[in-house]
Amino acid sequence: MSEPASISSGIAARYATALFDLSKEEGGLLALEGDVDALDAALGTSADLRDLISSPIYSREEQANAITAIAAQMGLSPYVAHTLALMAAKRRLFVLPQLVADLRARIAADKGEVTAEVTAATAMSNEQVSALVATLKARVGKDVKLKLAVDETLIGGIVVKLGSTMIDTSIKSKLAALQNAMKEVG
């Protein structure tokens, strides 16, 4: 991991630990989970928010005012709103995506869940999703939450990432393996 990335992860982990522990003590994990989902969705859809947290052209005061207004508009819990305001005051909003990912992982671990990233060549039907969840749950012994994506370049099949395990049944990878085998022969 590069040094700036590890520093960002470390900063995000400290904020995530404090926010998670405080929310757990106060019985606010459900609200925290909702706030994490809302922030994740906002980061994914709003280029303005991504610019606000990463651009150095905004002053501390501008970032603090903007993130306070955003938190109020989104209806975020007081702990999350105060944490975001503190991060703005310390010029640490750039780690917000890592904070969201860290909090999501802590909440899932607390609930006994694991998240599997599934990339398919086409959109999966509800039956396929249910079967995959059941299969993965039987394999890991925990509840499995899927993060679905579609990548048409796979041609067919799926790629499942579950922790450090990766299962690749895509036609694209099989063709690449066949191409490598043919190169070795000739």
TANOR-V470736 format. One record per helix or strand. SS is the DSSP state (H for helix, E for strand). FROM is the first residue (numbers start at 1). TO is the last residue. If there is no record, write none. Layout:
SS;FROM;TO  SS;FROM;TO
This chain:
H;3;25  H;29;45  H;47;54  H;60;74  H;78;89  H;93;111  E;113;120  H;126;140  E;143;150  H;152;154  E;158;162  E;165;168  H;171;185
